[in-house]
Amino acid sequence: MKKLFFTLCLSVIYLGGFSQIKPNETLVFAASYEVSGMMTNIAQVTMRTEPMNTAKKSYLHLSLEVATFAKWDSFFKIRDLYESYVDPTSLKPSLYKRNVFEGGYFKTEKYTFLPDGKSLTSVSKRMKKPEVTKNVKIGSTTRDVVSMVYKLRTVDFSKVKVGQAVPFVIVFDAKEYPVSVKLLGKETVSAGNLGKKECYKLSIGAKTNKLKGADKNIIWLSTDSKHIPCMIKFSIPVGVGQLTLSRATGI
């Protein structure tokens, strides 16, 4: 369960622009996990976009919350919040925040992306350990995981061939991770209050031990101009799970 959010965030890609992410959107997912051999709803994942203005600049505030349902809290309580403050047009991040509480484990983390575009400052604190500050070198297109989830929706997949894999890099736990996304084709899936949606079927691969199996980690992204993530299936060393869109508003 602790790898649920990281797996979701690997379901992303970086190419040219296509659709524009709108403010005041909300996407709500039901998260299921294999428990005793059965797929069981254990948590809710909520993604939101909100406009935010400062004296000098306008930002789009992207957030992703993960919370177990009350009946599962006594077994393994999760209350995670991930946030990214990005340019409304390019979705390039300026600030990333992470607050994690998972089964008694907690961690906070903040990235400040520096103006040179090649580095960031990471400040993190885990449990009762001292705060740690790091300067991390990154590539010019490296993004935090939240902004990359939304960047996915700006990709024109009509220009990607079936079987083509596209490499890119995300930063997580102050480390860069190479990730590739392969287009498998198109399928129609249920998308909550949006009904059935034709989707691009994308296979996620990464140089990490957090994902398991070839073409076992899949995201379905709607083929319309809104490019909504409708369903995600993942396989990790401790089990398998699924995120299914249940409600979308403001799109």
VEXVO-635797 format. One record per residue: x, z, y of N, C-alpha, C, O in turn; residue in three letters. Coordinates in pm, whole numbers, plus 50000, padded with zeros to 5 digits. Layout:
residues N
{{X Z Y} {X Z Y} {X Z Y} {X Z Y} "ALA"}
...
***
This chain:
residues 251
{{50081 50000 49880} {50000 50000 50000} {50085 50000 50126} {50046 49944 50228} "MET"}
{{50201 50062 50119} {50286 50070 50237} {50337 49934 50281} {50380 49918 50395} "LYS"}
{{50333 49833 50192} {50382 49700 50225} {50270 49607 50271} {50295 49489 50295} "LYS"}
{{50148 49657 50283} {50033 49574 50317} {50052 49501 50448} {50033 49380 50453} "LEU"}
{{50090 49572 50553} {50103 49508 50684} {50219 49409 50686} {50206 49300 50741} "PHE"}
{{50333 49447 50628} {50448 49357 50628} {50411 49226 50559} {50451 49119 50606} "PHE"}
{{50336 49233 50448} {50296 49113 50378} {50206 49027 50464} {50221 48904 50466} "THR"}
{{50113 49087 50534} {50029 49012 50626} {50112 48940 50730} {50086 48824 50762} "LEU"}
{{50212 49008 50781} {50292 48951 50889} {50386 48841 50842} {50437 48766 50925} "CYS"}
{{50410 48831 50714} {50489 48720 50665} {50408 48592 50656} {50462 48485 50628} "LEU"}
{{50278 48602 50681} {50190 48487 50676} {50189 48414 50810} {50084 48400 50872} "SER"}
{{50306 48367 50856} {50319 48308 50987} {50418 48193 50986} {50492 48174 50889} "VAL"}
{{50418 48113 51096} {50502 47994 51105} {50529 47964 51251} {50450 48003 51336} "ILE"}
{{50640 47894 51282} {50669 47854 51420} {50695 47705 51427} {50792 47655 51368} "TYR"}
{{50607 47633 51499} {50623 47490 51527} {50576 47466 51669} {50579 47557 51751} "LEU"}
{{50533 47344 51699} {50486 47313 51833} {50348 47371 51860} {50283 47420 51768} "GLY"}
{{50304 47365 51985} {50176 47421 52024} {50058 47339 51979} {50070 47218 51962} "GLY"}
{{49942 47405 51960} {49820 47335 51924} {49703 47400 51998} {49663 47349 52103} "PHE"}
{{49647 47508 51948} {49538 47576 52017} {49592 47691 52101} {49704 47737 52080} "SER"}
{{49511 47738 52196} {49551 47848 52282} {49479 47975 52238} {49358 47973 52216} "GLN"}
{{49552 48084 52226} {49491 48212 52189} {49414 48266 52307} {49466 48273 52419} "ILE"}
{{49290 48305 52284} {49203 48354 52390} {49209 48507 52399} {49229 48574 52298} "LYS"}
{{49190 48562 52519} {49176 48707 52532} {49041 48753 52479} {48947 48674 52466} "PRO"}
{{49031 48883 52450} {48906 48946 52407} {48853 48892 52275} {48732 48880 52256} "ASN"}
{{48943 48860 52184} {48907 48823 52048} {48920 48946 51957} {49006 49032 51979} "GLU"}
{{48836 48952 51856} {48848 49056 51754} {48828 48994 51616} {48729 48925 51593} "THR"}
{{48922 49019 51526} {48911 48976 51387} {48921 49101 51300} {49016 49178 51311} "LEU"}
{{48822 49120 51213} {48818 49237 51126} {48825 49190 50980} {48749 49103 50938} "VAL"}
{{48918 49250 50905} {48940 49213 50765} {48915 49333 50675} {48945 49447 50711} "PHE"}
{{48860 49307 50556} {48852 49407 50450} {48976 49391 50364} {49005 49282 50316} "ALA"}
{{49049 49500 50344} {49172 49497 50265} {49145 49555 50126} {49103 49670 50113} "ALA"}
{{49169 49475 50025} {49150 49519 49886} {49284 49530 49817} {49377 49455 49846} "SER"}
{{49294 49624 49723} {49418 49647 49651} {49383 49674 49505} {49278 49731 49475} "TYR"}
{{49472 49633 49416} {49447 49653 49274} {49468 49800 49238} {49580 49851 49243} "GLU"}
{{49360 49867 49201} {49365 50008 49162} {49309 50020 49021} {49194 49985 48997} "VAL"}
{{49390 50068 48929} {49350 50083 48787} {49298 49952 48730} {49201 49950 48654} "SER"}
{{49363 49842 48767} {49327 49712 48712} {49210 49644 48780} {49171 49536 48738} "GLY"}
{{49153 49705 48884} {49039 49647 48954} {49070 49633 49103} {49136 49719 49161} "MET"}
{{49020 49525 49164} {49035 49505 49307} {48935 49595 49380} {48815 49586 49357} "MET"}
{{48985 49682 49468} {48903 49782 49535} {48928 49779 49684} {49043 49776 49728} "THR"}
{{48820 49779 49764} {48835 49786 49910} {48890 49922 49949} {48830 50025 49918} "ASN"}
{{49004 49924 50016} {49066 50051 50051} {49085 50070 50202} {49101 50183 50248} "ILE"}
{{49083 49959 50279} {49119 49973 50420} {49057 49862 50504} {49003 49764 50453} "ALA"}
{{49065 49882 50634} {49021 49781 50731} {49139 49743 50819} {49214 49830 50865} "GLN"}
{{49156 49613 50842} {49260 49561 50931} {49190 49494 51049} {49107 49406 51031} "VAL"}
{{49225 49537 51170} {49160 49485 51291} {49265 49425 51384} {49363 49490 51419} "THR"}
{{49243 49300 51424} {49331 49230 51516} {49256 49205 51647} {49143 49158 51647} "MET"}
{{49321 49237 51760} {49255 49220 51890} {49350 49155 51991} {49472 49168 51981} "ARG"}
{{49292 49084 52087} {49367 49030 52200} {49301 49078 52329} {49179 49073 52343} "THR"}
{{49383 49125 52424} {49330 49175 52552} {49421 49130 52666} {49543 49132 52651} "GLU"}
{{49364 49090 52780} {49448 49056 52895} {49504 49182 52959} {49438 49286 52961} "PRO"}
{{49626 49175 53011} {49686 49287 53080} {49770 49235 53196} {49852 49145 53178} "MET"}
{{49748 49292 53315} {49819 49248 53434} {49902 49361 53493} {49858 49475 53501} "ASN"}
{{50025 49327 53534} {50108 49419 53610} {50126 49361 53750} {50073 49254 53781} "THR"}
{{50200 49430 53832} {50222 49382 53969} {50301 49252 53971} {50291 49174 54066} "ALA"}
{{50380 49229 53865} {50468 49112 53864} {50426 49001 53768} {50462 48885 53788} "LYS"}
{{50349 49037 53663} {50324 48936 53561} {50197 48966 53483} {50153 49081 53473} "LYS"}
{{50138 48861 53427} {50023 48875 53338} {50070 48864 53193} {50157 48784 53161} "SER"}
{{50011 48946 53108} {50045 48946 52967} {49919 48934 52882} {49807 48958 52929} "TYR"}
{{49938 48898 52756} {49833 48908 52657} {49876 49019 52561} {49983 49014 52500} "LEU"}
{{49790 49120 52549} {49819 49234 52462} {49762 49205 52324} {49640 49193 52308} "HIS"}
{{49848 49193 52225} {49808 49167 52088} {49821 49296 52008} {49924 49363 52015} "LEU"}
{{49719 49331 51933} {49728 49454 51854} {49675 49431 51713} {49590 49346 51690} "SER"}
{{49729 49508 51621} {49686 49505 51482} {49682 49648 51429} {49783 49718 51430} "LEU"}
{{49565 49689 51385} {49545 49825 51333} {49513 49819 51185} {49437 49734 51140} "GLU"}
{{49571 49911 51109} {49541 49926 50967} {49495 50069 50944} {49565 50164 50980} "VAL"}
{{49377 50086 50883} {49323 50220 50858} {49252 50222 50723} {49164 50140 50698} "ALA"}
{{49291 50315 50637} {49219 50332 50512} {49080 50387 50538} {49057 50458 50636} "THR"}
{{48986 50353 50450} {48852 50410 50460} {48859 50559 50428} {48948 50604 50356} "PHE"}
{{48764 50636 50482} {48769 50783 50474} {48781 50833 50330} {48852 50931 50305} "ALA"}
{{48714 50768 50236} {48718 50818 50098} {48854 50804 50032} {48880 50866 49930} "LYS"}
{{48941 50720 50092} {49075 50701 50038} {49180 50783 50112} {49295 50789 50069} "TRP"}
{{49141 50847 50221} {49239 50920 50302} {49306 51034 50225} {49425 51061 50245} "ASP"}
{{49232 51100 50136} {49292 51211 50061} {49391 51160 49956} {49477 51235 49911} "SER"}
{{49378 51034 49918} {49468 50975 49819} {49593 50918 49887} {49705 50949 49846} "PHE"}
{{49575 50837 49991} {49688 50780 50063} {49637 50734 50200} {49586 50622 50213} "PHE"}
{{49650 50818 50300} {49598 50790 50433} {49691 50698 50511} {49811 50725 50520} "LYS"}
{{49636 50591 50567} {49711 50498 50650} {49645 50489 50787} {49525 50466 50798} "ILE"}
{{49726 50508 50891} {49682 50486 51029} {49799 50419 51103} {49883 50486 51162} "ARG"}
{{49801 50288 51097} {49911 50211 51157} {49861 50133 51279} {49749 50081 51278} "ASP"}
{{49943 50126 51381} {49913 50046 51500} {50038 49968 51538} {50145 50025 51558} "LEU"}
{{50022 49836 51548} {50129 49746 51588} {50083 49668 51711} {49971 49617 51714} "TYR"}
{{50168 49660 51813} {50131 49596 51939} {50243 49506 51990} {50361 49536 51974} "GLU"}
{{50203 49395 52052} {50299 49306 52114} {50243 49260 52248} {50125 49226 52259} "SER"}
{{50328 49260 52350} {50291 49214 52484} {50362 49081 52507} {50485 49076 52513} "TYR"}
{{50284 48974 52521} {50341 48840 52520} {50296 48759 52641} {50199 48793 52709} "VAL"}
{{50370 48652 52668} {50329 48555 52768} {50200 48488 52720} {50195 48444 52605} "ASP"}
{{50095 48478 52804} {49966 48424 52758} {49972 48280 52710} {49889 48239 52629} "PRO"}
{{50068 48202 52758} {50078 48061 52721} {50172 48038 52604} {50134 47975 52505} "THR"}
{{50295 48087 52614} {50395 48062 52511} {50389 48162 52396} {50442 48136 52288} "SER"}
{{50325 48276 52419} {50321 48388 52324} {50459 48447 52297} {50479 48515 52196} "LEU"}
{{50554 48420 52386} {50687 48479 52372} {50678 48628 52405} {50626 48665 52510} "LYS"}
{{50729 48714 52315} {50712 48858 52336} {50810 48916 52437} {50924 48870 52449} "PRO"}
{{50763 49017 52510} {50848 49096 52599} {50866 49238 52547} {50971 49300 52565} "SER"}
{{50761 49290 52481} {50763 49427 52432} {50684 49436 52302} {50578 49376 52288} "LEU"}
{{50738 49512 52207} {50674 49534 52078} {50675 49683 52047} {50776 49750 52066} "TYR"}
{{50561 49736 52000} {50551 49877 51963} {50491 49889 51823} {50405 49811 51783} "LYS"}
{{50540 49989 51752} {50493 50015 51616} {50479 50164 51595} {50575 50239 51616} "ARG"}
{{50361 50208 51554} {50335 50348 51521} {50277 50353 51380} {50167 50302 51355} "ASN"}
{{50350 50414 51290} {50315 50412 51148} {50288 50553 51098} {50367 50645 51122} "VAL"}
{{50175 50571 51030} {50148 50693 50954} {50093 50650 50819} {49983 50595 50811} "PHE"}
{{50169 50675 50714} {50131 50631 50580} {50160 50741 50479} {50276 50763 50442} "GLU"}
{{50056 50808 50434} {50071 50910 50331} {50165 51022 50367} {50239 51071 50281} "GLY"}
{{50165 51064 50492} {50254 51171 50536} {50385 51122 50596} {50456 51198 50661} "GLY"}
{{50416 50995 50575} {50535 50935 50636} {50498 50880 50773} {50394 50816 50789} "TYR"}
{{50583 50905 50873} {50554 50846 51004} {50681 50793 51068} {50791 50844 51047} "PHE"}
{{50661 50689 51149} {50772 50625 51219} {50719 50559 51345} {50609 50503 51346} "LYS"}
{{50797 50566 51452} {50767 50493 51575} {50883 50399 51604} {50998 50428 51572} "THR"}
{{50851 50287 51665} {50954 50188 51695} {50912 50108 51818} {50794 50077 51837} "GLU"}
{{51010 50074 51901} {50983 49992 52018} {51096 49891 52036} {51214 49927 52032} "LYS"}
{{51059 49763 52055} {51155 49660 52087} {51134 49615 52231} {51021 49586 52271} "TYR"}
{{51240 49609 52308} {51236 49547 52440} {51320 49419 52432} {51442 49424 52416} "THR"}
{{51251 49305 52443} {51320 49177 52436} {51390 49150 52568} {51325 49151 52674} "PHE"}
{{51520 49127 52564} {51599 49113 52686} {51588 48971 52743} {51561 48877 52669} "LEU"}
{{51608 48956 52875} {51588 48827 52942} {51676 48715 52888} {51641 48598 52903} "PRO"}
{{51790 48747 52827} {51877 48641 52776} {51817 48567 52657} {51867 48461 52618} "ASP"}
{{51710 48623 52597} {51644 48558 52484} {51723 48562 52355} {51682 48501 52256} "GLY"}
{{51835 48633 52354} {51922 48636 52236} {51945 48778 52184} {52026 48799 52094} "LYS"}
{{51875 48874 52241} {51896 49012 52198} {51775 49097 52233} {51691 49057 52313} "SER"}
{{51768 49215 52172} {51664 49312 52202} {51721 49451 52187} {51822 49471 52120} "LEU"}
{{51655 49547 52251} {51689 49687 52235} {51582 49753 52149} {51463 49746 52180} "THR"}
{{51625 49816 52042} {51534 49883 51949} {51550 50034 51963} {51662 50086 51956} "SER"}
{{51439 50103 51981} {51438 50249 51984} {51340 50296 51876} {51222 50263 51882} "VAL"}
{{51388 50372 51778} {51302 50413 51668} {51323 50560 51633} {51428 50618 51659} "SER"}
{{51218 50617 51573} {51226 50757 51526} {51147 50767 51397} {51033 50722 51388} "LYS"}
{{51209 50826 51296} {51148 50839 51164} {51144 50984 51123} {51247 51052 51120} "ARG"}
{{51023 51032 51090} {51002 51170 51047} {51070 51265 51146} {51051 51253 51267} "MET"}
{{51149 51360 51096} {51214 51459 51183} {51358 51421 51218} {51433 51502 51272} "LYS"}
{{51394 51297 51187} {51531 51254 51215} {51547 51221 51364} {51448 51196 51433} "LYS"}
{{51671 51221 51414} {51692 51192 51556} {51652 51049 51592} {51651 50960 51507} "PRO"}
{{51620 51029 51718} {51588 50896 51767} {51711 50807 51759} {51823 50851 51785} "GLU"}
{{51689 50680 51722} {51799 50585 51705} {51778 50467 51800} {51671 50407 51803} "VAL"}
{{51881 50434 51877} {51878 50319 51967} {51979 50216 51919} {52095 50249 51892} "THR"}
{{51935 50090 51910} {52022 49981 51866} {52008 49861 51958} {51900 49837 52014} "LYS"}
{{52115 49788 51975} {52111 49656 52037} {52120 49554 51925} {52216 49553 51848} "ASN"}
{{52020 49468 51916} {52009 49374 51804} {52018 49231 51855} {51942 49191 51943} "VAL"}
{{52110 49153 51800} {52118 49012 51834} {52014 48934 51754} {51997 48958 51634} "LYS"}
{{51945 48842 51820} {51841 48763 51755} {51855 48617 51795} {51921 48585 51894} "ILE"}
{{51792 48529 51718} {51788 48388 51752} {51690 48363 51866} {51606 48447 51896} "GLY"}
{{51701 48248 51929} {51619 48217 52046} {51471 48203 52013} {51387 48218 52102} "SER"}
{{51436 48175 51885} {51296 48161 51846} {51246 48278 51762} {51133 48275 51714} "THR"}
{{51330 48380 51743} {51289 48498 51665} {51182 48576 51740} {51192 48596 51861} "THR"}
{{51081 48620 51668} {50970 48694 51728} {50942 48821 51648} {50982 48833 51533} "ARG"}
{{50872 48914 51712} {50822 49028 51636} {50707 48980 51547} {50652 48872 51568} "ASP"}
{{50670 49062 51449} {50574 49018 51350} {50433 48997 51406} {50360 48909 51359} "VAL"}
{{50393 49076 51506} {50258 49061 51561} {50245 48930 51638} {50149 48856 51617} "VAL"}
{{50340 48900 51725} {50332 48776 51802} {50341 48654 51710} {50284 48550 51740} "SER"}
{{50413 48668 51597} {50422 48557 51503} {50291 48532 51430} {50257 48418 51399} "MET"}
{{50215 48640 51402} {50084 48623 51340} {49996 48535 51428} {49924 48448 51379} "VAL"}
{{50002 48558 51558} {49920 48479 51651} {49980 48341 51677} {49906 48245 51698} "TYR"}
{{50112 48331 51675} {50176 48201 51694} {50134 48103 51585} {50129 47982 51609} "LYS"}
{{50104 48154 51468} {50055 48071 51358} {49937 47985 51401} {49926 47869 51360} "LEU"}
{{49850 48041 51483} {49728 47970 51520} {49751 47860 51623} {49658 47787 51657} "ARG"}
{{49873 47848 51674} {49903 47741 51769} {49967 47621 51702} {50006 47525 51770} "THR"}
{{49979 47624 51570} {50047 47517 51497} {49950 47404 51461} {49838 47430 51416} "VAL"}
{{49993 47280 51480} {49914 47164 51440} {49953 47126 51297} {50046 47049 51276} "ASP"}
{{49882 47181 51200} {49915 47157 51060} {49881 47017 51014} {49921 46976 50905} "PHE"}
{{49807 46942 51096} {49779 46803 51059} {49906 46719 51058} {49909 46610 51003} "SER"}
{{50012 46771 51121} {50139 46700 51126} {50237 46748 51019} {50351 46702 51013} "LYS"}
{{50192 46840 50934} {50276 46894 50827} {50231 46832 50695} {50112 46831 50664} "VAL"}
{{50325 46781 50616} {50294 46717 50489} {50274 46822 50379} {50338 46928 50380} "LYS"}
{{50186 46791 50285} {50167 46878 50170} {50300 46892 50096} {50366 46792 50067} "VAL"}
{{50338 47014 50065} {50463 47040 49999} {50579 47068 50093} {50685 47112 50050} "GLY"}
{{50558 47042 50222} {50664 47066 50320} {50675 47215 50350} {50574 47282 50371} "GLN"}
{{50798 47266 50351} {50824 47405 50385} {50895 47412 50520} {50989 47337 50545} "ALA"}
{{50849 47501 50605} {50905 47515 50740} {50972 47652 50752} {50905 47754 50734} "VAL"}
{{51103 47657 50782} {51173 47785 50795} {51163 47844 50935} {51155 47770 51033} "PRO"}
{{51163 47976 50945} {51169 48045 51073} {51215 48188 51049} {51248 48223 50936} "PHE"}
{{51219 48270 51152} {51274 48405 51142} {51186 48504 51217} {51142 48476 51329} "VAL"}
{{51159 48620 51155} {51093 48730 51223} {51189 48849 51227} {51285 48855 51151} "ILE"}
{{51161 48944 51317} {51240 49066 51324} {51150 49184 51287} {51041 49200 51343} "VAL"}
{{51197 49265 51191} {51120 49378 51141} {51218 49486 51099} {51318 49457 51033} "PHE"}
{{51191 49610 51135} {51285 49720 51107} {51424 49688 51163} {51526 49719 51100} "ASP"}
{{51426 49626 51282} {51551 49591 51352} {51640 49497 51270} {51762 49497 51287} "ALA"}
{{51579 49417 51181} {51652 49318 51104} {51577 49185 51109} {51455 49181 51115} "LYS"}
{{51654 49076 51106} {51593 48944 51101} {51568 48905 50956} {51650 48929 50868} "GLU"}
{{51450 48844 50932} {51412 48799 50799} {51382 48650 50802} {51292 48607 50875} "TYR"}
{{51455 48569 50724} {51418 48427 50710} {51290 48414 50628} {51275 48479 50524} "PRO"}
{{51199 48330 50675} {51072 48309 50607} {51041 48160 50606} {51072 48089 50702} "VAL"}
{{50979 48112 50499} {50934 47973 50496} {50787 47968 50459} {50738 48051 50382} "SER"}
{{50717 47871 50515} {50574 47853 50490} {50553 47712 50438} {50592 47614 50503} "VAL"}
{{50492 47701 50321} {50471 47571 50257} {50323 47536 50254} {50241 47617 50211} "LYS"}
{{50289 47416 50300} {50151 47369 50296} {50118 47320 50156} {50180 47228 50105} "LEU"}
{{50018 47384 50093} {49977 47347 49958} {49861 47248 49957} {49839 47179 49857} "LEU"}
{{49786 47241 50067} {49670 47154 50073} {49558 47219 50151} {49583 47300 50240} "GLY"}
{{49434 47185 50117} {49317 47241 50185} {49219 47297 50083} {49205 47243 49973} "LYS"}
{{49150 47406 50121} {49044 47464 50039} {48938 47523 50131} {48966 47556 50246} "GLU"}
{{48817 47535 50081} {48708 47599 50155} {48688 47740 50101} {48674 47761 49981} "THR"}
{{48686 47838 50194} {48668 47978 50154} {48564 48044 50243} {48530 47991 50350} "VAL"}
{{48513 48158 50200} {48418 48235 50280} {48492 48306 50392} {48604 48355 50373} "SER"}
{{48429 48312 50511} {48493 48372 50628} {48398 48465 50702} {48378 48451 50823} "ALA"}
{{48338 48559 50630} {48252 48659 50692} {48136 48601 50769} {48064 48515 50718} "GLY"}
{{48118 48647 50893} {48005 48601 50974} {48019 48456 51019} {47925 48400 51076} "ASN"}
{{48134 48393 50993} {48153 48252 51027} {48108 48158 50916} {48111 48037 50932} "LEU"}
{{48065 48215 50803} {48023 48132 50692} {48142 48077 50615} {48248 48140 50611} "GLY"}
{{48126 47961 50555} {48235 47898 50481} {48319 47812 50575} {48265 47745 50664} "LYS"}
{{48450 47814 50555} {48541 47740 50641} {48640 47659 50556} {48697 47709 50459} "LYS"}
{{48660 47532 50596} {48768 47455 50537} {48898 47509 50594} {48910 47531 50714} "GLU"}
{{48997 47530 50507} {49121 47595 50549} {49244 47522 50497} {49241 47457 50392} "CYS"}
{{49353 47536 50573} {49484 47501 50521} {49527 47613 50428} {49516 47731 50462} "TYR"}
{{49576 47577 50310} {49625 47674 50213} {49777 47679 50224} {49844 47579 50196} "LYS"}
{{49831 47793 50262} {49974 47806 50293} {50040 47908 50202} {49989 48019 50185} "LEU"}
{{50153 47872 50144} {50230 47962 50060} {50344 48022 50141} {50417 47951 50210} "SER"}
{{50358 48155 50132} {50459 48227 50210} {50576 48264 50121} {50557 48324 50014} "ILE"}
{{50696 48230 50163} {50816 48269 50091} {50914 48335 50185} {50925 48296 50301} "GLY"}
{{50986 48436 50137} {51079 48508 50223} {51196 48562 50142} {51181 48592 50023} "ALA"}
{{51311 48573 50206} {51429 48630 50142} {51423 48782 50156} {51500 48843 50231} "LYS"}
{{51331 48841 50081} {51310 48984 50082} {51251 49025 49948} {51187 48944 49881} "THR"}
{{51273 49149 49908} {51216 49198 49782} {51074 49249 49800} {51016 49306 49708} "ASN"}
{{51017 49230 49919} {50882 49280 49946} {50773 49185 49896} {50657 49224 49888} "LYS"}
{{50810 49060 49862} {50715 48965 49806} {50759 48930 49664} {50877 48933 49632} "LEU"}
{{50661 48896 49580} {50689 48872 49439} {50622 48742 49394} {50505 48718 49423} "LYS"}
{{50698 48657 49322} {50642 48539 49258} {50637 48416 49348} {50625 48427 49470} "GLY"}
{{50647 48300 49286} {50639 48173 49358} {50493 48136 49381} {50412 48138 49289} "ALA"}
{{50460 48103 49505} {50323 48066 49543} {50221 48172 49504} {50107 48141 49468} "ASP"}
{{50262 48299 49511} {50172 48411 49483} {50125 48480 49611} {50038 48566 49607} "LYS"}
{{50183 48441 49724} {50146 48499 49853} {50091 48387 49941} {50165 48301 49989} "ASN"}
{{49960 48389 49960} {49889 48275 50017} {49805 48319 50137} {49745 48427 50136} "ILE"}
{{49801 48235 50241} {49709 48255 50352} {49625 48129 50370} {49676 48017 50363} "ILE"}
{{49494 48148 50395} {49403 48039 50423} {49371 48041 50573} {49317 48138 50624} "TRP"}
{{49406 47932 50642} {49392 47922 50787} {49294 47809 50819} {49314 47696 50774} "LEU"}
{{49189 47838 50896} {49085 47739 50921} {49142 47612 50984} {49231 47618 51068} "SER"}
{{49088 47496 50941} {49139 47368 50989} {49083 47329 51125} {49126 47229 51182} "THR"}
{{48988 47405 51178} {48936 47374 51311} {49037 47414 51419} {49144 47466 51388} "ASP"}
{{49003 47389 51544} {49099 47411 51654} {49131 47559 51676} {49229 47592 51743} "SER"}
{{49048 47650 51621} {49072 47793 51641} {49173 47849 51543} {49232 47954 51568} "LYS"}
{{49194 47781 51429} {49295 47822 51332} {49286 47971 51299} {49381 48047 51321} "HIS"}
{{49172 48011 51247} {49147 48152 51217} {49196 48186 51077} {49165 48114 50982} "ILE"}
{{49272 48294 51060} {49307 48339 50925} {49183 48394 50856} {49124 48492 50901} "PRO"}
{{49143 48329 50746} {49019 48366 50678} {49040 48452 50555} {48955 48534 50520} "CYS"}
{{49153 48433 50488} {49181 48512 50369} {49331 48512 50343} {49400 48414 50373} "MET"}
{{49382 48621 50289} {49523 48635 50253} {49531 48703 50117} {49466 48805 50095} "ILE"}
{{49609 48647 50027} {49637 48711 49899} {49787 48737 49891} {49867 48653 49931} "LYS"}
{{49824 48856 49841} {49965 48890 49834} {49999 48957 49702} {49916 49023 49640} "PHE"}
{{50125 48938 49662} {50178 48999 49540} {50309 49067 49577} {50402 49002 49624} "SER"}
{{50316 49197 49556} {50434 49276 49589} {50476 49355 49465} {50398 49364 49370} "ILE"}
{{50596 49412 49464} {50644 49478 49343} {50552 49586 49287} {50555 49612 49166} "PRO"}
{{50470 49650 49371} {50385 49759 49322} {50240 49717 49301} {50155 49802 49274} "VAL"}
{{50208 49586 49311} {50073 49544 49285} {50033 49420 49363} {50116 49355 49426} "GLY"}
{{49903 49388 49357} {49849 49271 49427} {49733 49315 49515} {49672 49419 49492} "VAL"}
{{49704 49235 49616} {49596 49269 49707} {49543 49148 49780} {49591 49036 49760} "GLY"}
{{49444 49172 49864} {49378 49063 49935} {49318 49113 50065} {49265 49224 50071} "GLN"}
{{49327 49031 50170} {49259 49056 50297} {49155 48946 50316} {49187 48827 50307} "LEU"}
{{49030 48985 50342} {48922 48890 50359} {48855 48911 50494} {48815 49023 50527} "THR"}
{{48843 48805 50571} {48779 48816 50702} {48632 48856 50684} {48558 48792 50609} "LEU"}
{{48591 48961 50752} {48452 49005 50744} {48377 48980 50874} {48256 48956 50873} "SER"}
{{48449 48985 50989} {48380 48965 51117} {48477 48910 51220} {48591 48955 51232} "ARG"}
{{48429 48811 51295} {48508 48752 51404} {48420 48744 51529} {48309 48691 51522} "ALA"}
{{48468 48796 51642} {48392 48789 51767} {48485 48745 51880} {48606 48767 51875} "THR"}
{{48427 48682 51981} {48502 48640 52098} {48589 48518 52077} {48674 48488 52161} "GLY"}
{{48571 48447 51968} {48657 48332 51940} {48603 48205 52006} {48663 48098 51992} "ILE"}
***
